[in-house]
């Protein structure tokens, strides 16, 4: 149980650092390389969150969708940027959000980890 808390705290710290970096990028206009690193880290963190949340759901289809969306968000960062990659990335971000929004309270097997 101790490792879970450490991983969650590390994840939250990295998310906070990425948020601060994105805000500082708006103010100080970092170079393209720094911006690329910040964006890659941000999409990887979102992908990790979707993959981790896929293990909580009961429905197999929802698990598969969340896992694939998270995996795509991680993998897409390591290919050349192309207009064809942008549409699936947008869908991969929106689909889990829509699933979370319209799901019923009891559809997960256990309570998700709460912040705090």
Phi and psi restraints in degrees (range 20) as a CNS / XPLOR table:
assign (resid 1 and name C) (resid 2 and name N)
       (resid 2 and name CA) (resid 2 and name C) 1.0 -64.8 20.0 2
assign (resid 2 and name N) (resid 2 and name CA)
       (resid 2 and name C) (resid 3 and name N) 1.0 -38.4 20.0 2
assign (resid 2 and name C) (resid 3 and name N)
       (resid 3 and name CA) (resid 3 and name C) 1.0 -67.6 20.0 2
assign (resid 3 and name N) (resid 3 and name CA)
       (resid 3 and name C) (resid 4 and name N) 1.0 -32.9 20.0 2
assign (resid 3 and name C) (resid 4 and name N)
       (resid 4 and name CA) (resid 4 and name C) 1.0 -62.5 20.0 2
assign (resid 4 and name N) (resid 4 and name CA)
       (resid 4 and name C) (resid 5 and name N) 1.0 -44.1 20.0 2
assign (resid 4 and name C) (resid 5 and name N)
       (resid 5 and name CA) (resid 5 and name C) 1.0 -66.2 20.0 2
assign (resid 5 and name N) (resid 5 and name CA)
       (resid 5 and name C) (resid 6 and name N) 1.0 -38.4 20.0 2
assign (resid 5 and name C) (resid 6 and name N)
       (resid 6 and name CA) (resid 6 and name C) 1.0 -65.6 20.0 2
assign (resid 6 and name N) (resid 6 and name CA)
       (resid 6 and name C) (resid 7 and name N) 1.0 -43.0 20.0 2
assign (resid 6 and name C) (resid 7 and name N)
       (resid 7 and name CA) (resid 7 and name C) 1.0 -64.5 20.0 2
assign (resid 7 and name N) (resid 7 and name CA)
       (resid 7 and name C) (resid 8 and name N) 1.0 -42.3 20.0 2
assign (resid 7 and name C) (resid 8 and name N)
       (resid 8 and name CA) (resid 8 and name C) 1.0 -65.1 20.0 2
assign (resid 8 and name N) (resid 8 and name CA)
       (resid 8 and name C) (resid 9 and name N) 1.0 -42.0 20.0 2
assign (resid 8 and name C) (resid 9 and name N)
       (resid 9 and name CA) (resid 9 and name C) 1.0 -65.1 20.0 2
assign (resid 9 and name N) (resid 9 and name CA)
       (resid 9 and name C) (resid 10 and name N) 1.0 -39.9 20.0 2
assign (resid 9 and name C) (resid 10 and name N)
       (resid 10 and name CA) (resid 10 and name C) 1.0 -64.6 20.0 2
assign (resid 10 and name N) (resid 10 and name CA)
       (resid 10 and name C) (resid 11 and name N) 1.0 -42.9 20.0 2
assign (resid 10 and name C) (resid 11 and name N)
       (resid 11 and name CA) (resid 11 and name C) 1.0 -61.3 20.0 2
assign (resid 11 and name N) (resid 11 and name CA)
       (resid 11 and name C) (resid 12 and name N) 1.0 -45.2 20.0 2
assign (resid 11 and name C) (resid 12 and name N)
       (resid 12 and name CA) (resid 12 and name C) 1.0 -64.3 20.0 2
assign (resid 12 and name N) (resid 12 and name CA)
       (resid 12 and name C) (resid 13 and name N) 1.0 -38.5 20.0 2
assign (resid 12 and name C) (resid 13 and name N)
       (resid 13 and name CA) (resid 13 and name C) 1.0 -64.7 20.0 2
assign (resid 13 and name N) (resid 13 and name CA)
       (resid 13 and name C) (resid 14 and name N) 1.0 -44.1 20.0 2
assign (resid 13 and name C) (resid 14 and name N)
       (resid 14 and name CA) (resid 14 and name C) 1.0 -65.1 20.0 2
assign (resid 14 and name N) (resid 14 and name CA)
       (resid 14 and name C) (resid 15 and name N) 1.0 -41.1 20.0 2
assign (resid 14 and name C) (resid 15 and name N)
       (resid 15 and name CA) (resid 15 and name C) 1.0 -60.7 20.0 2
assign (resid 15 and name N) (resid 15 and name CA)
       (resid 15 and name C) (resid 16 and name N) 1.0 -42.5 20.0 2
assign (resid 15 and name C) (resid 16 and name N)
       (resid 16 and name CA) (resid 16 and name C) 1.0 -62.9 20.0 2
assign (resid 16 and name N) (resid 16 and name CA)
       (resid 16 and name C) (resid 17 and name N) 1.0 -41.4 20.0 2
assign (resid 16 and name C) (resid 17 and name N)
       (resid 17 and name CA) (resid 17 and name C) 1.0 -64.1 20.0 2
assign (resid 17 and name N) (resid 17 and name CA)
       (resid 17 and name C) (resid 18 and name N) 1.0 -39.6 20.0 2
assign (resid 17 and name C) (resid 18 and name N)
       (resid 18 and name CA) (resid 18 and name C) 1.0 -66.2 20.0 2
assign (resid 18 and name N) (resid 18 and name CA)
       (resid 18 and name C) (resid 19 and name N) 1.0 -41.2 20.0 2
assign (resid 18 and name C) (resid 19 and name N)
       (resid 19 and name CA) (resid 19 and name C) 1.0 -61.6 20.0 2
assign (resid 19 and name N) (resid 19 and name CA)
       (resid 19 and name C) (resid 20 and name N) 1.0 -45.4 20.0 2
assign (resid 19 and name C) (resid 20 and name N)
       (resid 20 and name CA) (resid 20 and name C) 1.0 -62.2 20.0 2
assign (resid 20 and name N) (resid 20 and name CA)
       (resid 20 and name C) (resid 21 and name N) 1.0 -41.6 20.0 2
assign (resid 20 and name C) (resid 21 and name N)
       (resid 21 and name CA) (resid 21 and name C) 1.0 -63.6 20.0 2
assign (resid 21 and name N) (resid 21 and name CA)
       (resid 21 and name C) (resid 22 and name N) 1.0 -39.6 20.0 2
assign (resid 21 and name C) (resid 22 and name N)
       (resid 22 and name CA) (resid 22 and name C) 1.0 -63.9 20.0 2
assign (resid 22 and name N) (resid 22 and name CA)
       (resid 22 and name C) (resid 23 and name N) 1.0 -42.2 20.0 2
assign (resid 22 and name C) (resid 23 and name N)
       (resid 23 and name CA) (resid 23 and name C) 1.0 -66.1 20.0 2
assign (resid 23 and name N) (resid 23 and name CA)
       (resid 23 and name C) (resid 24 and name N) 1.0 -44.3 20.0 2
assign (resid 23 and name C) (resid 24 and name N)
       (resid 24 and name CA) (resid 24 and name C) 1.0 -63.4 20.0 2
assign (resid 24 and name N) (resid 24 and name CA)
       (resid 24 and name C) (resid 25 and name N) 1.0 -32.1 20.0 2
assign (resid 24 and name C) (resid 25 and name N)
       (resid 25 and name CA) (resid 25 and name C) 1.0 -64.7 20.0 2
assign (resid 25 and name N) (resid 25 and name CA)
       (resid 25 and name C) (resid 26 and name N) 1.0 -36.4 20.0 2
assign (resid 25 and name C) (resid 26 and name N)
       (resid 26 and name CA) (resid 26 and name C) 1.0 -65.4 20.0 2
assign (resid 26 and name N) (resid 26 and name CA)
       (resid 26 and name C) (resid 27 and name N) 1.0 -34.9 20.0 2
assign (resid 26 and name C) (resid 27 and name N)
       (resid 27 and name CA) (resid 27 and name C) 1.0 -82.6 20.0 2
assign (resid 27 and name N) (resid 27 and name CA)
       (resid 27 and name C) (resid 28 and name N) 1.0 -47.9 20.0 2
assign (resid 27 and name C) (resid 28 and name N)
       (resid 28 and name CA) (resid 28 and name C) 1.0 -101.2 20.0 2
assign (resid 28 and name N) (resid 28 and name CA)
       (resid 28 and name C) (resid 29 and name N) 1.0 -4.5 20.0 2
assign (resid 28 and name C) (resid 29 and name N)
       (resid 29 and name CA) (resid 29 and name C) 1.0 51.1 20.0 2
assign (resid 29 and name N) (resid 29 and name CA)
       (resid 29 and name C) (resid 30 and name N) 1.0 68.5 20.0 2
assign (resid 29 and name C) (resid 30 and name N)
       (resid 30 and name CA) (resid 30 and name C) 1.0 -60.5 20.0 2
assign (resid 30 and name N) (resid 30 and name CA)
       (resid 30 and name C) (resid 31 and name N) 1.0 164.1 20.0 2
assign (resid 30 and name C) (resid 31 and name N)
       (resid 31 and name CA) (resid 31 and name C) 1.0 -68.1 20.0 2
assign (resid 31 and name N) (resid 31 and name CA)
       (resid 31 and name C) (resid 32 and name N) 1.0 171.0 20.0 2
assign (resid 31 and name C) (resid 32 and name N)
       (resid 32 and name CA) (resid 32 and name C) 1.0 -62.1 20.0 2
assign (resid 32 and name N) (resid 32 and name CA)
       (resid 32 and name C) (resid 33 and name N) 1.0 -38.0 20.0 2
assign (resid 32 and name C) (resid 33 and name N)
       (resid 33 and name CA) (resid 33 and name C) 1.0 -65.3 20.0 2
assign (resid 33 and name N) (resid 33 and name CA)
       (resid 33 and name C) (resid 34 and name N) 1.0 -44.1 20.0 2
assign (resid 33 and name C) (resid 34 and name N)
       (resid 34 and name CA) (resid 34 and name C) 1.0 -65.1 20.0 2
assign (resid 34 and name N) (resid 34 and name CA)
       (resid 34 and name C) (resid 35 and name N) 1.0 -42.4 20.0 2
assign (resid 34 and name C) (resid 35 and name N)
       (resid 35 and name CA) (resid 35 and name C) 1.0 -62.6 20.0 2
assign (resid 35 and name N) (resid 35 and name CA)
       (resid 35 and name C) (resid 36 and name N) 1.0 -38.8 20.0 2
assign (resid 35 and name C) (resid 36 and name N)
       (resid 36 and name CA) (resid 36 and name C) 1.0 -63.8 20.0 2
assign (resid 36 and name N) (resid 36 and name CA)
       (resid 36 and name C) (resid 37 and name N) 1.0 -41.8 20.0 2
assign (resid 36 and name C) (resid 37 and name N)
       (resid 37 and name CA) (resid 37 and name C) 1.0 -64.6 20.0 2
assign (resid 37 and name N) (resid 37 and name CA)
       (resid 37 and name C) (resid 38 and name N) 1.0 -43.0 20.0 2
assign (resid 37 and name C) (resid 38 and name N)
       (resid 38 and name CA) (resid 38 and name C) 1.0 -62.8 20.0 2
assign (resid 38 and name N) (resid 38 and name CA)
       (resid 38 and name C) (resid 39 and name N) 1.0 -46.2 20.0 2
assign (resid 38 and name C) (resid 39 and name N)
       (resid 39 and name CA) (resid 39 and name C) 1.0 -66.0 20.0 2
assign (resid 39 and name N) (resid 39 and name CA)
       (resid 39 and name C) (resid 40 and name N) 1.0 -40.4 20.0 2
assign (resid 39 and name C) (resid 40 and name N)
       (resid 40 and name CA) (resid 40 and name C) 1.0 -62.1 20.0 2
assign (resid 40 and name N) (resid 40 and name CA)
       (resid 40 and name C) (resid 41 and name N) 1.0 -44.4 20.0 2
assign (resid 40 and name C) (resid 41 and name N)
       (resid 41 and name CA) (resid 41 and name C) 1.0 -62.8 20.0 2
assign (resid 41 and name N) (resid 41 and name CA)
       (resid 41 and name C) (resid 42 and name N) 1.0 -41.9 20.0 2
assign (resid 41 and name C) (resid 42 and name N)
       (resid 42 and name CA) (resid 42 and name C) 1.0 -61.8 20.0 2
assign (resid 42 and name N) (resid 42 and name CA)
       (resid 42 and name C) (resid 43 and name N) 1.0 -48.3 20.0 2
assign (resid 42 and name C) (resid 43 and name N)
       (resid 43 and name CA) (resid 43 and name C) 1.0 -69.5 20.0 2
assign (resid 43 and name N) (resid 43 and name CA)
       (resid 43 and name C) (resid 44 and name N) 1.0 -33.1 20.0 2
assign (resid 43 and name C) (resid 44 and name N)
       (resid 44 and name CA) (resid 44 and name C) 1.0 -65.3 20.0 2
assign (resid 44 and name N) (resid 44 and name CA)
       (resid 44 and name C) (resid 45 and name N) 1.0 -40.0 20.0 2
assign (resid 44 and name C) (resid 45 and name N)
       (resid 45 and name CA) (resid 45 and name C) 1.0 -65.4 20.0 2
assign (resid 45 and name N) (resid 45 and name CA)
       (resid 45 and name C) (resid 46 and name N) 1.0 -39.9 20.0 2
assign (resid 45 and name C) (resid 46 and name N)
       (resid 46 and name CA) (resid 46 and name C) 1.0 -63.8 20.0 2
assign (resid 46 and name N) (resid 46 and name CA)
       (resid 46 and name C) (resid 47 and name N) 1.0 -43.1 20.0 2
assign (resid 46 and name C) (resid 47 and name N)
       (resid 47 and name CA) (resid 47 and name C) 1.0 -61.7 20.0 2
assign (resid 47 and name N) (resid 47 and name CA)
       (resid 47 and name C) (resid 48 and name N) 1.0 -42.4 20.0 2
assign (resid 47 and name C) (resid 48 and name N)
       (resid 48 and name CA) (resid 48 and name C) 1.0 -62.8 20.0 2
assign (resid 48 and name N) (resid 48 and name CA)
       (resid 48 and name C) (resid 49 and name N) 1.0 -39.6 20.0 2
assign (resid 48 and name C) (resid 49 and name N)
       (resid 49 and name CA) (resid 49 and name C) 1.0 -64.3 20.0 2
assign (resid 49 and name N) (resid 49 and name CA)
       (resid 49 and name C) (resid 50 and name N) 1.0 -41.3 20.0 2
assign (resid 49 and name C) (resid 50 and name N)
       (resid 50 and name CA) (resid 50 and name C) 1.0 -66.9 20.0 2
assign (resid 50 and name N) (resid 50 and name CA)
       (resid 50 and name C) (resid 51 and name N) 1.0 -40.7 20.0 2
assign (resid 50 and name C) (resid 51 and name N)
       (resid 51 and name CA) (resid 51 and name C) 1.0 -65.3 20.0 2
assign (resid 51 and name N) (resid 51 and name CA)
       (resid 51 and name C) (resid 52 and name N) 1.0 -44.1 20.0 2
assign (resid 51 and name C) (resid 52 and name N)
       (resid 52 and name CA) (resid 52 and name C) 1.0 -63.3 20.0 2
assign (resid 52 and name N) (resid 52 and name CA)
       (resid 52 and name C) (resid 53 and name N) 1.0 -39.3 20.0 2
assign (resid 52 and name C) (resid 53 and name N)
       (resid 53 and name CA) (resid 53 and name C) 1.0 -73.8 20.0 2
assign (resid 53 and name N) (resid 53 and name CA)
       (resid 53 and name C) (resid 54 and name N) 1.0 -18.2 20.0 2
assign (resid 53 and name C) (resid 54 and name N)
       (resid 54 and name CA) (resid 54 and name C) 1.0 -67.8 20.0 2
assign (resid 54 and name N) (resid 54 and name CA)
       (resid 54 and name C) (resid 55 and name N) 1.0 -23.5 20.0 2
assign (resid 54 and name C) (resid 55 and name N)
       (resid 55 and name CA) (resid 55 and name C) 1.0 -80.0 20.0 2
assign (resid 55 and name N) (resid 55 and name CA)
       (resid 55 and name C) (resid 56 and name N) 1.0 -8.0 20.0 2
assign (resid 55 and name C) (resid 56 and name N)
       (resid 56 and name CA) (resid 56 and name C) 1.0 -89.9 20.0 2
assign (resid 56 and name N) (resid 56 and name CA)
       (resid 56 and name C) (resid 57 and name N) 1.0 -25.4 20.0 2
assign (resid 56 and name C) (resid 57 and name N)
       (resid 57 and name CA) (resid 57 and name C) 1.0 -78.3 20.0 2
assign (resid 57 and name N) (resid 57 and name CA)
       (resid 57 and name C) (resid 58 and name N) 1.0 151.0 20.0 2
assign (resid 57 and name C) (resid 58 and name N)
       (resid 58 and name CA) (resid 58 and name C) 1.0 -83.2 20.0 2
assign (resid 58 and name N) (resid 58 and name CA)
       (resid 58 and name C) (resid 59 and name N) 1.0 -43.4 20.0 2
assign (resid 58 and name C) (resid 59 and name N)
       (resid 59 and name CA) (resid 59 and name C) 1.0 -70.5 20.0 2
assign (resid 59 and name N) (resid 59 and name CA)
       (resid 59 and name C) (resid 60 and name N) 1.0 127.8 20.0 2
assign (resid 59 and name C) (resid 60 and name N)
       (resid 60 and name CA) (resid 60 and name C) 1.0 -64.4 20.0 2
assign (resid 60 and name N) (resid 60 and name CA)
       (resid 60 and name C) (resid 61 and name N) 1.0 -38.7 20.0 2
assign (resid 60 and name C) (resid 61 and name N)
       (resid 61 and name CA) (resid 61 and name C) 1.0 -62.8 20.0 2
assign (resid 61 and name N) (resid 61 and name CA)
       (resid 61 and name C) (resid 62 and name N) 1.0 -42.5 20.0 2
assign (resid 61 and name C) (resid 62 and name N)
       (resid 62 and name CA) (resid 62 and name C) 1.0 -65.2 20.0 2
assign (resid 62 and name N) (resid 62 and name CA)
       (resid 62 and name C) (resid 63 and name N) 1.0 -40.9 20.0 2
assign (resid 62 and name C) (resid 63 and name N)
       (resid 63 and name CA) (resid 63 and name C) 1.0 -58.2 20.0 2
assign (resid 63 and name N) (resid 63 and name CA)
       (resid 63 and name C) (resid 64 and name N) 1.0 -46.6 20.0 2
assign (resid 63 and name C) (resid 64 and name N)
       (resid 64 and name CA) (resid 64 and name C) 1.0 -64.9 20.0 2
assign (resid 64 and name N) (resid 64 and name CA)
       (resid 64 and name C) (resid 65 and name N) 1.0 -44.3 20.0 2
assign (resid 64 and name C) (resid 65 and name N)
       (resid 65 and name CA) (resid 65 and name C) 1.0 -61.9 20.0 2
assign (resid 65 and name N) (resid 65 and name CA)
       (resid 65 and name C) (resid 66 and name N) 1.0 -47.8 20.0 2
assign (resid 65 and name C) (resid 66 and name N)
       (resid 66 and name CA) (resid 66 and name C) 1.0 -63.0 20.0 2
assign (resid 66 and name N) (resid 66 and name CA)
       (resid 66 and name C) (resid 67 and name N) 1.0 -42.1 20.0 2
assign (resid 66 and name C) (resid 67 and name N)
       (resid 67 and name CA) (resid 67 and name C) 1.0 -63.9 20.0 2
assign (resid 67 and name N) (resid 67 and name CA)
       (resid 67 and name C) (resid 68 and name N) 1.0 -45.0 20.0 2
assign (resid 67 and name C) (resid 68 and name N)
       (resid 68 and name CA) (resid 68 and name C) 1.0 -66.6 20.0 2
assign (resid 68 and name N) (resid 68 and name CA)
       (resid 68 and name C) (resid 69 and name N) 1.0 -38.8 20.0 2
assign (resid 68 and name C) (resid 69 and name N)
       (resid 69 and name CA) (resid 69 and name C) 1.0 -63.4 20.0 2
assign (resid 69 and name N) (resid 69 and name CA)
       (resid 69 and name C) (resid 70 and name N) 1.0 -44.5 20.0 2
assign (resid 69 and name C) (resid 70 and name N)
       (resid 70 and name CA) (resid 70 and name C) 1.0 -64.4 20.0 2
assign (resid 70 and name N) (resid 70 and name CA)
       (resid 70 and name C) (resid 71 and name N) 1.0 -43.2 20.0 2
assign (resid 70 and name C) (resid 71 and name N)
       (resid 71 and name CA) (resid 71 and name C) 1.0 -64.0 20.0 2
assign (resid 71 and name N) (resid 71 and name CA)
       (resid 71 and name C) (resid 72 and name N) 1.0 -40.7 20.0 2
assign (resid 71 and name C) (resid 72 and name N)
       (resid 72 and name CA) (resid 72 and name C) 1.0 -64.2 20.0 2
assign (resid 72 and name N) (resid 72 and name CA)
       (resid 72 and name C) (resid 73 and name N) 1.0 -40.8 20.0 2
assign (resid 72 and name C) (resid 73 and name N)
       (resid 73 and name CA) (resid 73 and name C) 1.0 -63.5 20.0 2
assign (resid 73 and name N) (resid 73 and name CA)
       (resid 73 and name C) (resid 74 and name N) 1.0 -32.1 20.0 2
assign (resid 73 and name C) (resid 74 and name N)
       (resid 74 and name CA) (resid 74 and name C) 1.0 -76.1 20.0 2
assign (resid 74 and name N) (resid 74 and name CA)
       (resid 74 and name C) (resid 75 and name N) 1.0 -47.5 20.0 2
assign (resid 74 and name C) (resid 75 and name N)
       (resid 75 and name CA) (resid 75 and name C) 1.0 -69.2 20.0 2
assign (resid 75 and name N) (resid 75 and name CA)
       (resid 75 and name C) (resid 76 and name N) 1.0 -33.9 20.0 2
assign (resid 75 and name C) (resid 76 and name N)
       (resid 76 and name CA) (resid 76 and name C) 1.0 -61.9 20.0 2
assign (resid 76 and name N) (resid 76 and name CA)
       (resid 76 and name C) (resid 77 and name N) 1.0 -24.4 20.0 2
assign (resid 76 and name C) (resid 77 and name N)
       (resid 77 and name CA) (resid 77 and name C) 1.0 -70.0 20.0 2
assign (resid 77 and name N) (resid 77 and name CA)
       (resid 77 and name C) (resid 78 and name N) 1.0 -17.9 20.0 2
assign (resid 77 and name C) (resid 78 and name N)
       (resid 78 and name CA) (resid 78 and name C) 1.0 -103.6 20.0 2
assign (resid 78 and name N) (resid 78 and name CA)
       (resid 78 and name C) (resid 79 and name N) 1.0 13.1 20.0 2
assign (resid 78 and name C) (resid 79 and name N)
       (resid 79 and name CA) (resid 79 and name C) 1.0 -116.8 20.0 2
assign (resid 79 and name N) (resid 79 and name CA)
       (resid 79 and name C) (resid 80 and name N) 1.0 160.5 20.0 2
assign (resid 79 and name C) (resid 80 and name N)
       (resid 80 and name CA) (resid 80 and name C) 1.0 -61.1 20.0 2
assign (resid 80 and name N) (resid 80 and name CA)
       (resid 80 and name C) (resid 81 and name N) 1.0 141.4 20.0 2
assign (resid 80 and name C) (resid 81 and name N)
       (resid 81 and name CA) (resid 81 and name C) 1.0 -69.4 20.0 2
assign (resid 81 and name N) (resid 81 and name CA)
       (resid 81 and name C) (resid 82 and name N) 1.0 132.7 20.0 2
assign (resid 81 and name C) (resid 82 and name N)
       (resid 82 and name CA) (resid 82 and name C) 1.0 -148.3 20.0 2
assign (resid 82 and name N) (resid 82 and name CA)
       (resid 82 and name C) (resid 83 and name N) 1.0 152.8 20.0 2
assign (resid 82 and name C) (resid 83 and name N)
       (resid 83 and name CA) (resid 83 and name C) 1.0 -63.2 20.0 2
assign (resid 83 and name N) (resid 83 and name CA)
       (resid 83 and name C) (resid 84 and name N) 1.0 -28.2 20.0 2
assign (resid 83 and name C) (resid 84 and name N)
       (resid 84 and name CA) (resid 84 and name C) 1.0 -70.7 20.0 2
assign (resid 84 and name N) (resid 84 and name CA)
       (resid 84 and name C) (resid 85 and name N) 1.0 -25.5 20.0 2
assign (resid 84 and name C) (resid 85 and name N)
       (resid 85 and name CA) (resid 85 and name C) 1.0 -80.9 20.0 2
assign (resid 85 and name N) (resid 85 and name CA)
       (resid 85 and name C) (resid 86 and name N) 1.0 -21.7 20.0 2
assign (resid 85 and name C) (resid 86 and name N)
       (resid 86 and name CA) (resid 86 and name C) 1.0 -70.1 20.0 2
assign (resid 86 and name N) (resid 86 and name CA)
       (resid 86 and name C) (resid 87 and name N) 1.0 -40.9 20.0 2
assign (resid 86 and name C) (resid 87 and name N)
       (resid 87 and name CA) (resid 87 and name C) 1.0 -64.7 20.0 2
assign (resid 87 and name N) (resid 87 and name CA)
       (resid 87 and name C) (resid 88 and name N) 1.0 -49.5 20.0 2
assign (resid 87 and name C) (resid 88 and name N)
       (resid 88 and name CA) (resid 88 and name C) 1.0 -62.1 20.0 2
assign (resid 88 and name N) (resid 88 and name CA)
       (resid 88 and name C) (resid 89 and name N) 1.0 -32.7 20.0 2
assign (resid 88 and name C) (resid 89 and name N)
       (resid 89 and name CA) (resid 89 and name C) 1.0 -65.0 20.0 2
assign (resid 89 and name N) (resid 89 and name CA)
       (resid 89 and name C) (resid 90 and name N) 1.0 -42.7 20.0 2
assign (resid 89 and name C) (resid 90 and name N)
       (resid 90 and name CA) (resid 90 and name C) 1.0 -63.2 20.0 2
assign (resid 90 and name N) (resid 90 and name CA)
       (resid 90 and name C) (resid 91 and name N) 1.0 -43.0 20.0 2
assign (resid 90 and name C) (resid 91 and name N)
       (resid 91 and name CA) (resid 91 and name C) 1.0 -64.9 20.0 2
assign (resid 91 and name N) (resid 91 and name CA)
       (resid 91 and name C) (resid 92 and name N) 1.0 -37.6 20.0 2
assign (resid 91 and name C) (resid 92 and name N)
       (resid 92 and name CA) (resid 92 and name C) 1.0 -67.4 20.0 2
assign (resid 92 and name N) (resid 92 and name CA)
       (resid 92 and name C) (resid 93 and name N) 1.0 -26.2 20.0 2
assign (resid 92 and name C) (resid 93 and name N)
       (resid 93 and name CA) (resid 93 and name C) 1.0 -83.8 20.0 2
assign (resid 93 and name N) (resid 93 and name CA)
       (resid 93 and name C) (resid 94 and name N) 1.0 -40.5 20.0 2
assign (resid 93 and name C) (resid 94 and name N)
       (resid 94 and name CA) (resid 94 and name C) 1.0 -76.4 20.0 2
assign (resid 94 and name N) (resid 94 and name CA)
       (resid 94 and name C) (resid 95 and name N) 1.0 -36.0 20.0 2
assign (resid 94 and name C) (resid 95 and name N)
       (resid 95 and name CA) (resid 95 and name C) 1.0 -59.2 20.0 2
assign (resid 95 and name N) (resid 95 and name CA)
       (resid 95 and name C) (resid 96 and name N) 1.0 -51.2 20.0 2
assign (resid 95 and name C) (resid 96 and name N)
       (resid 96 and name CA) (resid 96 and name C) 1.0 -62.3 20.0 2
assign (resid 96 and name N) (resid 96 and name CA)
       (resid 96 and name C) (resid 97 and name N) 1.0 -33.7 20.0 2
assign (resid 96 and name C) (resid 97 and name N)
       (resid 97 and name CA) (resid 97 and name C) 1.0 -64.1 20.0 2
assign (resid 97 and name N) (resid 97 and name CA)
       (resid 97 and name C) (resid 98 and name N) 1.0 -40.0 20.0 2
assign (resid 97 and name C) (resid 98 and name N)
       (resid 98 and name CA) (resid 98 and name C) 1.0 -68.0 20.0 2
assign (resid 98 and name N) (resid 98 and name CA)
       (resid 98 and name C) (resid 99 and name N) 1.0 -40.6 20.0 2
assign (resid 98 and name C) (resid 99 and name N)
       (resid 99 and name CA) (resid 99 and name C) 1.0 -61.8 20.0 2
assign (resid 99 and name N) (resid 99 and name CA)
       (resid 99 and name C) (resid 100 and name N) 1.0 -45.1 20.0 2
assign (resid 99 and name C) (resid 100 and name N)
       (resid 100 and name CA) (resid 100 and name C) 1.0 -61.7 20.0 2
assign (resid 100 and name N) (resid 100 and name CA)
       (resid 100 and name C) (resid 101 and name N) 1.0 -39.9 20.0 2
assign (resid 100 and name C) (resid 101 and name N)
       (resid 101 and name CA) (resid 101 and name C) 1.0 -66.5 20.0 2
assign (resid 101 and name N) (resid 101 and name CA)
       (resid 101 and name C) (resid 102 and name N) 1.0 -42.3 20.0 2
assign (resid 101 and name C) (resid 102 and name N)
       (resid 102 and name CA) (resid 102 and name C) 1.0 -100.6 20.0 2
assign (resid 102 and name N) (resid 102 and name CA)
       (resid 102 and name C) (resid 103 and name N) 1.0 7.6 20.0 2
assign (resid 102 and name C) (resid 103 and name N)
       (resid 103 and name CA) (resid 103 and name C) 1.0 -80.7 20.0 2
assign (resid 103 and name N) (resid 103 and name CA)
       (resid 103 and name C) (resid 104 and name N) 1.0 155.9 20.0 2
assign (resid 103 and name C) (resid 104 and name N)
       (resid 104 and name CA) (resid 104 and name C) 1.0 -87.1 20.0 2
assign (resid 104 and name N) (resid 104 and name CA)
       (resid 104 and name C) (resid 105 and name N) 1.0 159.6 20.0 2
assign (resid 104 and name C) (resid 105 and name N)
       (resid 105 and name CA) (resid 105 and name C) 1.0 -58.9 20.0 2
assign (resid 105 and name N) (resid 105 and name CA)
       (resid 105 and name C) (resid 106 and name N) 1.0 -40.4 20.0 2
assign (resid 105 and name C) (resid 106 and name N)
       (resid 106 and name CA) (resid 106 and name C) 1.0 -91.8 20.0 2
assign (resid 106 and name N) (resid 106 and name CA)
       (resid 106 and name C) (resid 107 and name N) 1.0 17.2 20.0 2
assign (resid 106 and name C) (resid 107 and name N)
       (resid 107 and name CA) (resid 107 and name C) 1.0 -83.2 20.0 2
assign (resid 107 and name N) (resid 107 and name CA)
       (resid 107 and name C) (resid 108 and name N) 1.0 -9.2 20.0 2
assign (resid 107 and name C) (resid 108 and name N)
       (resid 108 and name CA) (resid 108 and name C) 1.0 -97.4 20.0 2
assign (resid 108 and name N) (resid 108 and name CA)
       (resid 108 and name C) (resid 109 and name N) 1.0 153.1 20.0 2
assign (resid 108 and name C) (resid 109 and name N)
       (resid 109 and name CA) (resid 109 and name C) 1.0 -74.9 20.0 2
assign (resid 109 and name N) (resid 109 and name CA)
       (resid 109 and name C) (resid 110 and name N) 1.0 -34.8 20.0 2
assign (resid 109 and name C) (resid 110 and name N)
       (resid 110 and name CA) (resid 110 and name C) 1.0 -140.1 20.0 2
assign (resid 110 and name N) (resid 110 and name CA)
       (resid 110 and name C) (resid 111 and name N) 1.0 165.5 20.0 2
assign (resid 110 and name C) (resid 111 and name N)
       (resid 111 and name CA) (resid 111 and name C) 1.0 -67.0 20.0 2
assign (resid 111 and name N) (resid 111 and name CA)
       (resid 111 and name C) (resid 112 and name N) 1.0 134.1 20.0 2
assign (resid 111 and name C) (resid 112 and name N)
       (resid 112 and name CA) (resid 112 and name C) 1.0 -65.7 20.0 2
assign (resid 112 and name N) (resid 112 and name CA)
       (resid 112 and name C) (resid 113 and name N) 1.0 155.9 20.0 2
assign (resid 112 and name C) (resid 113 and name N)
       (resid 113 and name CA) (resid 113 and name C) 1.0 -64.3 20.0 2
assign (resid 113 and name N) (resid 113 and name CA)
       (resid 113 and name C) (resid 114 and name N) 1.0 127.7 20.0 2
assign (resid 113 and name C) (resid 114 and name N)
       (resid 114 and name CA) (resid 114 and name C) 1.0 -93.6 20.0 2
assign (resid 114 and name N) (resid 114 and name CA)
       (resid 114 and name C) (resid 115 and name N) 1.0 150.3 20.0 2
assign (resid 114 and name C) (resid 115 and name N)
       (resid 115 and name CA) (resid 115 and name C) 1.0 -71.1 20.0 2
assign (resid 115 and name N) (resid 115 and name CA)
       (resid 115 and name C) (resid 116 and name N) 1.0 147.4 20.0 2
